[in-house]
Amino acid sequence: MITSYTSQEQATVAQAPLMAGFAIATSDLGLVSTAIELAALSRAIVRAAQKYPQNSIIQAVFSEAALRSGAVVLEPPSVKPEDVKAGVLVDQAIAAINTALDSLHGKATPEEIGEYKAFIYTCAEAVANAAGKGLFGSGAKVSEREALALAKVRIALAI
């Protein structure tokens, strides 16, 4: 199903994987590890169009043409220190995921929506596995906090 998406729908679709990645990255903040994790999120997003070439959702938002056109601007969410400490970003990510999925009903096939959900989780998982908590991002990759945040994202995606 080839569908055109409004700029608002594109922004909503773009927000979900960004928020999921940021929620995981900020669940255990570290200067170097967070930078490594955000780089992993960027790589996952850049590779999305190649990984899902037949998915109208991902192509409309994350293809090279869509990103070059400027129709979709991938901006990091504003993060307040108190939100990080309270774990609010995971809740915000789940809200962004639900909003994105709601916007896709009737616009995309169940298979495309399933792939989009898998893509969101792949972004979150890439962040969690990118860096450890030790010096310069070394050490165990997925912390207890990250694992908990990942589990919440997975439940929200129903995958």
C-alpha positions as CSV (number, residue, x, y, z in Angstrom):
1,M,0.0,0.0,0.0
2,I,1.6,3.3,-1.1
3,T,0.2,6.1,0.9
4,S,1.0,9.7,1.2
5,Y,1.3,11.1,4.7
6,T,0.7,14.7,5.8
7,S,3.6,16.6,7.3
8,Q,1.9,16.2,10.7
9,E,1.7,12.4,10.3
10,Q,5.4,12.3,9.1
11,A,6.4,14.3,12.2
12,T,4.4,12.0,14.5
13,V,6.0,8.9,12.9
14,A,9.5,10.4,13.2
15,Q,9.0,11.3,16.8
16,A,8.3,7.7,18.1
17,P,11.7,6.1,17.4
18,L,13.5,9.3,18.5
19,M,11.7,9.4,21.8
20,A,12.2,5.6,22.3
21,G,15.9,6.0,21.7
22,F,16.2,9.1,23.9
23,A,14.2,7.4,26.7
24,I,16.7,4.5,26.7
25,A,19.8,6.8,26.4
26,T,18.7,9.0,29.3
27,S,17.7,6.1,31.6
28,D,21.4,5.8,32.5
29,L,23.1,9.1,31.8
30,G,26.9,9.2,31.2
31,L,28.7,11.9,29.2
32,V,30.5,9.5,26.9
33,S,28.1,6.6,27.0
34,T,25.1,8.8,26.1
35,A,27.0,10.3,23.2
36,I,27.8,6.8,21.9
37,E,24.2,5.7,22.4
38,L,22.8,8.7,20.5
39,A,25.2,8.0,17.6
40,A,23.8,4.4,17.6
41,L,20.3,5.9,17.4
42,S,21.3,8.0,14.4
43,R,22.8,5.0,12.6
44,A,19.6,3.0,13.2
45,I,17.5,5.8,11.8
46,V,19.8,6.4,8.7
47,R,19.7,2.6,7.9
48,A,15.9,2.3,8.2
49,A,15.0,3.0,4.6
50,Q,17.5,0.4,3.3
51,K,16.3,-2.2,5.9
52,Y,12.6,-1.6,5.0
53,P,12.5,-0.7,1.3
54,Q,8.9,-1.7,0.8
55,N,7.5,0.0,3.8
56,S,5.5,3.1,2.9
57,I,5.7,4.5,6.5
58,I,9.5,4.3,6.8
59,Q,10.1,5.4,3.2
60,A,7.8,8.5,3.7
61,V,9.7,9.6,6.7
62,F,13.2,8.1,6.8
63,S,14.2,7.7,3.1
64,E,17.1,9.7,1.8
65,A,14.7,11.7,-0.4
66,A,12.3,12.4,2.6
67,L,15.2,13.6,4.8
68,R,16.7,15.7,2.1
69,S,13.5,17.4,1.2
70,G,13.3,18.9,4.6
71,A,9.6,17.8,5.0
72,V,10.6,15.8,8.1
73,V,13.0,17.4,10.6
74,L,14.5,15.0,13.0
75,E,15.0,17.1,16.1
76,P,15.9,15.6,19.5
77,P,13.3,16.1,22.1
78,S,13.9,18.8,24.7
79,V,15.1,17.0,27.8
80,K,14.8,18.5,31.3
81,P,17.1,17.1,34.1
82,E,14.1,16.6,36.3
83,D,12.4,14.5,33.6
84,V,15.5,12.3,33.4
85,K,15.6,11.7,37.1
86,A,11.9,10.9,37.3
87,G,11.9,8.6,34.3
88,V,9.3,10.7,32.5
89,L,11.0,10.2,29.1
90,V,9.9,6.5,29.0
91,D,6.3,7.6,29.5
92,Q,6.7,10.3,26.9
93,A,8.2,7.8,24.5
94,I,5.2,5.4,25.0
95,A,2.8,8.3,24.4
96,A,4.7,9.2,21.2
97,I,4.6,5.5,20.1
98,N,0.8,5.3,20.8
99,T,0.2,8.6,18.9
100,A,2.2,7.4,15.9
101,L,0.5,4.0,15.8
102,D,-2.9,5.7,16.1
103,S,-2.1,8.0,13.1
104,L,-1.3,5.0,10.9
105,H,-4.6,3.2,11.2
106,G,-6.2,3.0,7.8
107,K,-3.1,4.4,6.2
108,A,-0.8,1.4,6.2
109,T,-1.1,-2.3,6.1
110,P,-0.8,-4.4,9.2
111,E,2.6,-5.7,7.9
112,E,3.9,-2.2,7.4
113,I,2.8,-1.2,10.9
114,G,4.5,-4.4,12.3
115,E,7.7,-3.4,10.6
116,Y,7.5,0.1,11.9
117,K,7.0,-1.2,15.4
118,A,10.0,-3.5,14.9
119,F,12.0,-0.5,13.7
120,I,11.1,1.6,16.8
121,Y,12.2,-1.3,19.0
122,T,15.4,-1.8,17.0
123,C,16.2,1.9,17.6
124,A,15.7,1.5,21.3
125,E,17.7,-1.7,21.4
126,A,20.6,-0.2,19.4
127,V,20.8,2.5,22.0
128,A,20.8,0.1,24.9
129,N,23.5,-2.1,23.4
130,A,25.7,0.8,22.2
131,A,27.7,1.6,25.4
132,G,28.3,0.3,28.9
133,K,28.3,2.2,32.1
134,G,32.0,2.0,32.6
135,L,34.8,4.4,31.7
136,F,34.3,5.7,28.2
137,G,31.2,3.5,27.6
138,S,33.0,0.2,28.4
139,G,31.5,-2.5,30.6
140,A,28.2,-4.2,30.6
141,K,26.1,-2.9,27.8
142,V,22.5,-3.0,29.0
143,S,22.1,-1.6,32.5
144,E,19.2,-2.5,34.8
145,R,17.5,0.8,34.1
146,E,17.9,0.4,30.4
147,A,16.5,-3.1,30.5
148,L,13.5,-1.9,32.4
149,A,12.9,1.0,29.9
150,L,13.3,-1.5,27.0
151,A,10.7,-3.8,28.5
152,K,8.2,-0.9,28.8
153,V,8.8,0.1,25.2
154,R,8.4,-3.5,24.1
155,I,5.1,-3.8,26.0
156,A,3.9,-0.5,24.4
157,L,4.7,-1.9,21.0
158,A,3.0,-5.2,21.7
159,I,5.9,-7.1,20.1
